[in-house]
Amino acid sequence: MQSTPAQVLGYLNDKNVKHSQYLRDSAQGNLIYADIPDTRKWAIVRDDCGIEFRFDDHDRLAKVEVREHLTGP
């Protein structure tokens, strides 16, 4: 923890992960959203992963939340 937004964005860019820009003072706080799609071609139900990187008032990483997004028939 304690990473800066620039460090998190750099890491996500290096790994080619789709993400938002740093959202400072948004309605939900300071954060970066990232999305990792399910790349399996033959899955009936897709299992995408959403990640929220939350920062404190000093622009330091305070919390990471991972959420599973299931989509399918």
Buried (B, 14 or more C-beta within 10 A) or exposed (E): EEBBBEEBBEBBEEEEBEBBEBBEEEEEBBBBBBEBEBEEEEEEEEBBBBBBBBBEEEBBBBEBEEEEEEEEE
